[in-house]
């Protein structure tokens, strides 16, 4: 009888362990408050969908995302919350330093405030544009923005 109780107890513990363990896929949504401070120069040089650089207000995080812009390269560049809601329109003039610097002029550093919720981009979601003649390649964490507000 004691052997049967031990087996039932062991099976119960194994069931609890199997049912209680969830796969952690790393898909936790993160949020930051920050500013759009620049862009991936490759996207401007080669007319790809614009990739924006976002820096957190505490200057601890720098991210790049390719899903805040229009699906196609357009100027003025739109920052989209969704296809029907434009947060900002950034004039082409602000992208004219793209040959040597991926950042907007210092006077614009705090102009484009944004609060975003995002996920880290998976390998399948990451954007790798072909830019063989560009000198600068951004090595920031690439993210997929889920929501954005001013």
Residue pairs with C-beta under 8 A, 6 or more apart in sequence:
26 120
27 119
28 119
29 117
29 118
29 119
29 146
30 117
30 118
30 119
30 120
31 115
31 116
31 117
31 118
32 54
32 56
32 57
32 61
32 63
32 115
32 116
32 118
33 56
33 57
33 113
33 114
33 115
34 54
34 55
34 56
34 57
34 61
34 113
34 114
34 115
34 116
35 54
35 55
35 57
35 109
35 110
35 111
35 112
35 113
35 114
36 52
36 53
36 54
36 79
36 88
36 90
36 104
36 112
36 114
37 53
37 54
37 55
37 103
37 104
37 108
37 109
37 112
38 52
38 53
38 101
38 102
38 103
38 104
39 50
39 51
39 52
39 53
39 77
39 95
39 98
39 102
39 104
40 50
40 51
40 52
40 53
40 64
40 66
40 102
40 129
40 138
41 98
41 99
41 101
41 102
41 131
41 134
41 136
42 48
42 51
42 129
42 131
42 134
42 137
43 49
43 50
43 51
43 66
43 73
43 129
44 50
44 95
44 98
45 98
45 99
45 131
45 133
45 134
46 129
46 130
46 131
47 73
48 73
48 129
49 66
49 69
49 70
49 71
49 72
49 73
49 127
50 66
50 68
50 69
50 70
50 73
50 77
51 64
51 65
51 66
51 69
51 127
51 129
51 138
52 64
52 65
52 66
52 68
52 69
52 79
53 62
53 63
53 64
53 102
53 103
53 138
53 140
54 62
54 63
54 64
54 65
54 114
54 116
55 61
55 62
55 63
56 62
61 141
62 140
62 141
63 118
63 140
63 141
63 142
63 143
64 138
64 140
64 141
64 142
64 143
65 116
65 118
65 142
65 143
65 144
65 145
66 127
66 142
67 144
67 145
68 79
68 80
68 145
68 148
69 77
69 78
69 79
69 80
70 77
70 78
70 80
75 91
75 92
75 95
76 89
76 90
76 91
76 92
77 89
77 90
77 92
77 95
78 86
78 88
78 89
78 90
79 86
79 87
79 88
79 89
79 90
79 112
79 114
79 148
80 86
80 87
80 148
81 87
81 147
81 148
81 149
87 114
87 148
87 149
87 150
88 112
88 150
90 112
94 104
94 105
94 108
97 103
97 104
97 105
100 135
102 136
102 138
104 111
104 112
113 150
114 148
114 149
114 150
115 148
115 149
115 150
116 143
116 145
116 146
116 147
116 148
117 145
117 146
117 147
117 148
118 143
118 144
118 145
118 146
119 143
119 144
119 146
120 141
120 142
120 143
120 144
121 127
121 142
121 143
121 144
125 142
125 144
126 142
127 142
131 137
